[in-house]
Amino acid sequence: MARLKISERIRITQLAADKLRRGALTSVLNAPPFRWQFGASAAEQLLIVPQDLRTADPSFLNEVEVGQYGLAGAVAHADEFSPFDIKAPSEAWARELHGFGWLRHMTAAARPEGREIARILATEWALRYRGGSGVAWEPHVTGRRLISWISHSSLLLEDADTETYEILTESLGLQLIRLAASWRNSPSGYQRLLSLLTLLLAQLCISGHEGQITETERLFVQELRRQILPDGGHIGRNPEVLVELILDLLPLNQCFAARGRTPPPELGNALKAMLAMLKYMRLGDGMLARFNGMGVASPAGLATVLVYDDNPGTIPASAPATKYMRLERGEQILIMDVGSPPPLEAAAEAHAGCLSFEFSTRTELMLVNGGAPGAGNAEWRAASRATASHNTLCLFEKSSSKLIRHKTLADLVGGSPIRHPDDVQASIYTHDDCVEVKTSHDGYMKRFGLMHHRTLALNSSGRRLLGIDRLAGKQESMRLSQDIPFAIHFHLHPAVRCRRGDNPNLAIIELASGAVWWFSLEGARLAIEESTYFADSAGPRRALQLVARGATVGEAEIRWVLEAQT
C-alpha cells in the first residue's frame, strides 16, 4: 500500500470538501421550496425523441420471457419475481437494470410482448422508487434511465392507458428535477459528464424546461473542457470512454438542431477531436488498443460513431495531450503508452502500463496488453492493472505505478487510483523512412534508484521491430548492493501460437493466418510462459507470453528483434 504524500493528503481534503459542498447544495436544491426553479414537475409534452445509437439485441426479449436478465456480464433469474425483487449479482448489474438501457433491445424486438414487459417494468419502477435512494438514484444511473425513457418513449407511452401515461410522464419530470438537483454528487469523471449531458438533453426534449437550458449548457461546456483534452483524448486516458461519450453526444447535438438552437461550439470541436483520437488508437483489426481501462471491444459501437467522421482517411500525426504514440509502416501498426497516470481523481481505472505497447500486422493482433476485464469479472481487475499484464519491463515483480489504497479517496473517486511514474520522456525520429521512439520513465527510481529507458525502431516496411530496454541510474553509472531481477513481458494475443527455435533465445511466432515472425533476444534469457488475456467478451482467456528474464546490479541492456519471415 502506498503511503500518501503531503500533496495527496491536501488533494483528498480538497476532494472531500468539494463533495461535502456538492452534497449540501444538492440537499438544499432537492428540498420542495427550491424544486420550482428546475421547471415543470411532470413531462407533459416530449418535444423531441432522440435516436438511441447503441446496438440493440432483439434476443434479449426471449431471455426475459423465461426470466433471465443478462446485464453487465452477469445473468440473474427472476422467472417468478420482478427483477427489482431479486438480489443483484453485482452493483454493475443493478446499475444496468435501473438504467433501463435494455429498453433498446425491447424496441428492436418489435413485438407486443416486449412493449408490455417494458411498460410494466417502467411503471413498477416509477411507483416503487418515487422517493427512493441508493443505486437507483445515483446521478449517472438516473441520467442513463432518463436518456433511455426519452429515446424509447414511443415504446413506453404509445397507446398506453391514461393512468400508465400519467405515472410515467410524472416520473420523467421527477427524475429530471432530481437530476438537476443531484448531478453534483456524481463521481468526478465520465459519470459527472454523463449526468450533465443527460440534464441538458432532457431539458431540450421535455417542454417546460427552456429556462434552465442556458445555465445547464454553461455547466456542461465547463465539464466538457475539463475532461476532453485538446487532442480529443479523455482525461482518464481510456480510449473506450470516448466511444461511450460520443454515442450520447451525437444525439445531444441533434437535439440542439431539432430545437432550432445553435449548439455550443465546444461540443462540435470536442466531437471532431474525439473521433480523430479514436482513429489514432485503432490497430490493424480496427479495434482500440488496450490501455488504461480499455476492455472488451465493442465493434458495433466504434463502427457507429466512426460513421459520423467527416475525415475518415485522416489520422492525427500525434497525441501530445493524451500521451500515446503511434508508429505505422507498411501493414504494421504499433501504439505505445508514453504518459504518466491521470490526475488522482481520474486514475481509479488507470493501468500501470507506462512504456507498454501493442503491435498488429495487417488485420491480426500479435502483441497485446491484458486489457480490462468485463463488469462480470471484476475480481480480475487488480491483476489486469499491474505492470506484469502489459508489454513492458517489470522490476522485482513490482509495478511501475503504485496503487493507493485509501478508503476515503476510493469513495471520492470511485476506486483505488494509481500514481507514478512522474517523469516520462518520449521523442520520435524518422530517418530513411524508418521511425524510432526513445522513451524513459522514473517509476522505479524511488524504490530501486533505476530508470527504465526503452527504444523502439520500426523499419520502412514495418516487418522488423528493434527494441532496446535499458536499466540505469540517473547518473548512468551505479552499482546496487544486490542483484534485482527484471522481466520484460511480451503478451501474445490468444489466437497467436509460439514455440522455441533451435537457439534458446529465439522464439517462432505463428499467427492464425499462417504468417510467421521470429523473436530473438540478447542480454537476458528467453522464456515462453502462460498469460491471461482479460479483454474478451467470454471472460479472461489463457494465452502465451514471451518473457525476457534477468537481473541487474545497477545497469543492464536487453536488445530484442521481432521480424517477419518471408
Residue pairs with C-beta under 8 A, 6 or more apart in sequence:
1 403
1 404
1 405
2 402
2 403
2 404
2 405
2 419
4 12
4 404
4 406
8 344
8 404
8 409
8 419
11 344
11 345
12 406
12 408
12 409
12 412
15 188
15 344
15 345
15 409
15 412
15 413
16 408
16 412
19 185
19 412
22 184
22 185
23 184
23 185
25 184
26 181
26 182
26 184
26 185
28 34
29 35
29 37
29 38
29 180
29 181
29 182
30 178
30 181
30 182
34 181
35 41
35 177
35 181
37 212
38 176
38 177
38 180
38 181
38 209
38 212
39 176
39 177
39 180
39 203
39 206
39 208
39 209
39 211
39 212
40 173
40 206
40 207
40 208
40 209
41 170
41 173
41 174
41 177
42 166
42 169
42 170
42 172
42 173
42 174
43 169
43 170
43 172
43 173
43 176
43 206
43 207
44 169
44 173
44 207
44 208
45 206
45 207
45 208
46 150
46 153
46 157
46 205
46 206
46 207
47 204
47 205
47 206
47 207
47 258
47 259
48 204
48 205
48 255
48 258
48 259
49 150
49 151
49 153
49 154
49 205
50 147
50 150
50 151
50 201
50 205
50 251
50 252
50 254
50 255
51 151
51 251
51 254
52 104
52 107
52 147
52 148
52 151
52 152
52 251
53 247
53 250
53 251
53 304
53 305
54 101
54 104
54 247
54 301
54 304
55 298
55 300
55 301
55 304
56 104
56 105
56 107
56 108
57 105
57 108
58 105
58 108
58 109
58 110
59 105
60 70
60 102
60 105
60 106
60 109
61 105
61 106
61 109
61 111
61 113
61 114
61 117
63 69
63 70
64 117
65 113
65 117
66 79
67 77
67 78
67 79
67 80
68 75
68 76
68 77
68 79
69 75
69 76
69 77
69 78
69 83
69 93
69 97
71 92
71 93
71 96
71 97
71 102
72 90
72 92
72 93
72 95
72 96
72 374
72 375
72 376
73 92
73 374
73 375
73 376
73 377
74 89
74 90
74 92
74 93
74 375
74 376
75 89
76 83
76 86
76 87
76 88
76 89
76 93
77 86
78 85
78 86
82 121
82 124
83 97
83 121
84 97
84 121
84 124
84 125
84 128
88 94
88 97
90 375
90 376
90 378
91 135
92 375
92 376
92 378
93 375
94 135
94 136
95 135
95 138
95 141
95 144
96 102
98 125
98 129
98 135
98 136
98 141
98 145
99 141
99 144
99 145
99 148
100 122
100 125
100 144
100 145
100 148
100 149
101 144
101 148
103 118
103 122
103 148
103 149
103 151
103 152
103 155
103 156
104 148
104 151
104 152
105 114
106 114
106 115
106 117
106 118
106 152
106 155
107 114
107 152
107 154
107 155
114 155
115 155
118 152
118 155
118 156
119 155
119 156
119 160
119 164
119 168
122 149
122 156
122 168
122 171
123 164
123 167
123 168
125 136
125 171
126 167
126 168
126 170
126 171
127 167
129 136
129 137
130 171
130 174
135 141
137 178
137 182
138 185
138 186
139 179
139 182
139 183
139 184
139 185
139 186
139 191
139 192
139 195
140 186
140 187
140 190
140 191
140 192
140 194
140 195
142 175
142 178
142 179
142 182
142 195
142 198
143 179
143 183
143 194
143 195
143 197
143 198
143 199
144 194
144 198
145 175
146 172
146 175
146 176
146 179
146 198
146 201
146 202
147 198
147 201
147 202
147 248
147 251
149 156
149 168
149 172
149 175
150 172
150 201
150 202
150 205
150 206
151 251
156 168
157 165
157 168
157 169
160 168
172 206
173 206
176 199
176 202
176 203
176 206
176 209
179 195
179 198
179 199
179 202
180 199
180 212
180 216
183 192
183 195
183 196
183 199
186 192
186 194
186 195
187 412
187 413
187 414
188 345
188 346
188 412
188 413
189 227
189 235
189 236
189 345
189 346
189 348
189 413
189 414
190 227
190 234
190 236
190 241
190 244
190 245
191 414
192 223
193 220
193 223
193 224
193 227
193 245
194 245
194 248
196 216
196 219
196 220
196 223
197 220
197 245
197 248
197 249
197 252
198 248
199 216
199 220
200 213
200 216
200 217
200 220
200 252
201 248
201 251
201 252
201 255
202 209
203 209
203 210
203 212
203 213
203 216
204 213
204 252
204 255
204 256
204 258
204 259
204 261
205 255
213 261
217 264
220 264
221 264
221 266
221 267
224 266
224 267
224 270
225 266
226 235
227 234
227 235
228 234
228 235
228 270
228 273
228 274
229 235
229 321
229 322
230 273
230 321
231 273
231 276
231 277
231 316
231 318
231 319
231 320
231 321
231 322
232 242
232 270
232 272
232 273
232 274
232 275
232 276
232 277
232 278
232 316
232 319
232 322
233 239
233 242
233 277
233 319
233 321
233 322
233 324
234 241
234 242
234 245
234 322
235 342
235 343
235 346
236 292
236 293
236 342
236 346
236 347
236 349
236 350
237 291
237 292
237 322
237 323
237 339
237 341
237 342
237 350
238 291
238 292
238 293
238 294
238 349
238 350
239 277
239 278
239 281
239 288
239 289
239 291
239 292
239 294
240 288
240 293
240 294
240 295
240 298
241 293
242 274
242 277
242 278
243 278
243 288
243 298
243 301
243 302
243 305
244 301
245 274
246 271
246 274
246 275
246 278
246 305
246 308
247 301
247 304
247 305
249 267
249 270
249 271
249 274
250 271
250 305
250 308
252 263
252 267
253 263
253 267
253 268
253 271
256 262
256 263
256 267
257 263
271 308
272 310
275 305
275 306
275 308
275 309
276 309
276 311
276 314
276 315
276 316
277 316
277 319
277 322
278 288
278 302
278 305
278 306
279 306
279 309
279 312
279 314
279 315
279 316
280 315
280 316
280 319
280 324
280 326
281 288
281 289
281 291
281 324
281 326
281 335
282 288
282 289
282 333
283 289
283 333
283 335
283 358
283 360
283 365
284 331
284 332
284 333
284 360
284 361
284 362
284 363
284 364
284 365
285 360
285 363
285 364
285 365
286 299
286 302
286 363
287 297
287 299
287 302
288 294
288 297
288 302
289 324
289 335
289 358
289 369
290 358
290 368
290 369
290 370
290 371
290 372
290 535
291 324
291 335
291 337
291 351
291 353
291 356
291 358
291 369
292 337
292 342
292 349
292 350
292 351
292 353
293 349
293 350
293 351
293 372
294 371
294 372
294 535
295 371
295 372
295 373
295 374
295 534
295 535
296 371
296 372
296 373
296 374
296 535
296 536
296 537
297 535
297 537
306 312
315 326
318 325
318 326
318 428
319 325
319 326
322 339
323 337
323 338
323 339
323 340
323 424
323 426
324 335
324 336
324 337
324 338
324 339
325 335
325 336
325 338
325 426
325 428
325 437
326 333
326 334
326 335
326 336
327 333
327 334
327 335
327 336
327 435
327 437
327 456
327 458
328 334
328 462
329 433
329 434
329 435
329 458
329 459
329 460
329 461
329 462
330 460
330 461
330 462
330 463
331 361
331 362
331 462
332 359
332 360
332 361
332 458
332 462
332 463
332 465
333 359
333 360
334 357
334 358
334 359
334 456
334 458
334 465
335 357
335 358
336 355
336 356
336 357
336 437
336 439
336 456
337 353
337 354
337 355
337 356
337 357
337 390
338 354
338 355
338 424
338 426
338 437
338 439
339 354
339 424
340 354
340 420
340 421
340 422
340 423
340 424
340 441
341 347
341 350
341 352
341 401
341 417
341 418
341 419
341 420
342 350
344 404
344 409
344 413
344 417
344 419
345 412
345 413
345 417
346 413
346 417
347 413
347 417
347 418
347 419
348 410
348 413
348 414
348 415
348 416
348 417
349 372
349 415
350 385
350 401
350 417
350 418
351 369
351 372
351 384
351 385
351 389
351 390
351 401
351 418
352 385
352 386
352 387
352 390
352 399
352 400
352 401
352 418
352 443
353 369
353 387
353 389
353 390
353 392
354 387
354 392
354 400
354 401
354 421
354 424
354 441
354 443
355 392
355 393
355 400
355 424
355 439
355 440
355 441
355 452
355 454
356 369
356 387
356 390
356 391
356 392
357 367
357 391
357 392
357 456
358 365
358 367
358 368
358 369
358 391
359 365
359 366
359 367
359 391
359 465
359 562
360 366
361 462
361 511
361 515
361 517
361 564
362 513
362 515
364 493
364 495
364 496
364 511
364 512
364 513
364 515
365 493
365 495
365 496
366 492
366 493
366 496
366 509
366 511
366 517
367 391
367 490
367 491
367 492
367 493
367 562
368 391
368 491
368 492
368 493
368 533
368 535
369 389
369 390
369 391
369 491
370 383
370 384
370 389
370 390
370 491
370 531
370 532
370 533
370 534
370 535
371 384
371 533
371 534
371 535
372 381
372 384
372 385
372 534
372 535
373 380
373 381
373 384
373 534
373 535
373 539
373 540
374 537
374 539
376 539
377 534
377 539
377 540
380 532
380 534
380 540
382 403
383 389
383 532
383 534
384 534
385 399
385 403
385 418
386 399
387 393
387 394
387 398
387 399
387 400
387 401
388 394
388 397
388 399
388 487
388 489
389 489
389 491
389 532
389 534
390 489
390 491
391 489
391 490
391 491
392 400
392 452
392 454
392 488
392 489
393 452
393 454
393 469
393 471
393 486
393 487
393 488
393 489
394 400
394 486
394 487
394 488
394 489
395 444
395 448
395 450
395 452
395 471
395 484
395 485
395 486
396 447
396 448
396 484
396 485
396 486
397 485
397 487
398 444
398 447
399 443
400 420
400 421
400 441
400 443
400 444
400 452
401 418
401 419
401 420
401 421
401 443
402 418
402 419
402 420
403 416
403 417
403 418
404 416
404 417
404 418
404 419
405 416
406 416
409 416
409 417
410 416
420 442
420 443
420 446
421 441
421 442
421 443
422 442
423 440
423 441
423 442
424 439
424 440
424 441
424 442
425 438
425 439
425 440
425 441
426 437
426 438
426 439
427 437
427 438
427 439
428 435
428 436
428 437
428 438
429 435
429 436
429 437
429 438
430 436
432 460
433 460
434 457
434 458
434 459
434 460
435 457
435 458
436 455
436 456
436 457
436 458
437 454
437 455
437 456
437 457
438 453
438 454
438 455
439 453
439 454
439 455
439 456
440 451
440 452
440 453
440 454
441 451
441 452
442 451
443 452
444 450
444 451
444 452
445 451
445 474
448 480
448 484
449 473
449 474
449 478
449 480
449 554
450 471
450 472
450 473
450 484
450 552
450 554
451 471
451 472
451 473
451 474
452 469
452 470
452 471
453 468
453 469
453 470
453 471
453 472
454 467
454 468
454 469
454 470
455 466
455 467
455 468
455 470
456 465
456 466
456 467
457 465
457 466
457 467
458 464
458 465
459 465
459 466
463 563
463 564
464 561
464 562
464 563
464 564
465 561
465 562
465 563
466 559
466 560
466 561
467 559
467 560
467 561
467 562
468 557
468 558
468 559
468 560
469 488
469 548
469 557
469 558
469 560
470 555
470 556
470 557
470 558
471 486
471 552
471 554
471 555
471 556
471 557
472 478
472 554
472 555
473 554
473 555
476 555
477 554
477 555
478 554
478 555
479 553
479 554
479 555
480 552
480 553
480 554
482 553
483 551
483 552
483 553
484 551
484 552
484 553
485 549
485 550
485 551
486 524
486 549
486 550
486 551
486 552
486 556
487 547
487 548
487 549
488 524
488 547
488 548
488 558
488 560
489 531
489 545
489 546
489 547
490 519
490 545
490 546
490 547
490 548
491 531
491 533
491 543
491 545
492 498
492 509
492 531
492 543
492 544
492 545
492 546
493 533
493 543
494 533
494 536
494 541
494 542
494 543
495 511
495 512
496 509
496 510
496 511
496 512
496 543
496 544
497 509
497 510
497 544
498 507
498 508
498 509
498 510
498 519
498 528
498 544
498 546
499 507
499 508
499 510
499 528
500 506
500 507
500 508
500 528
501 507
501 508
501 518
503 520
504 525
504 526
505 520
505 521
505 522
505 525
505 526
506 518
506 519
506 520
506 521
506 526
507 518
507 519
507 520
507 526
507 528
507 546
508 516
508 517
508 518
508 519
509 516
509 517
509 518
509 519
509 562
510 516
511 517
515 564
516 564
516 565
517 562
517 563
517 564
517 565
518 561
518 562
518 563
518 565
519 526
519 546
519 560
519 561
519 562
520 560
520 561
520 563
521 548
521 558
521 559
521 560
522 558
522 559
522 560
523 548
523 550
523 556
523 557
523 558
523 559
524 548
524 549
524 550
524 556
524 558
525 548
525 549
525 550
526 546
526 547
526 548
527 546
527 547
527 548
527 549
528 544
528 545
528 546
528 547
529 544
529 545
529 547
530 542
530 543
530 544
530 545
531 542
531 543
531 544
531 545
532 540
532 541
532 542
532 543
533 540
533 541
533 542
533 543
534 540
548 558
548 560
550 556
550 558
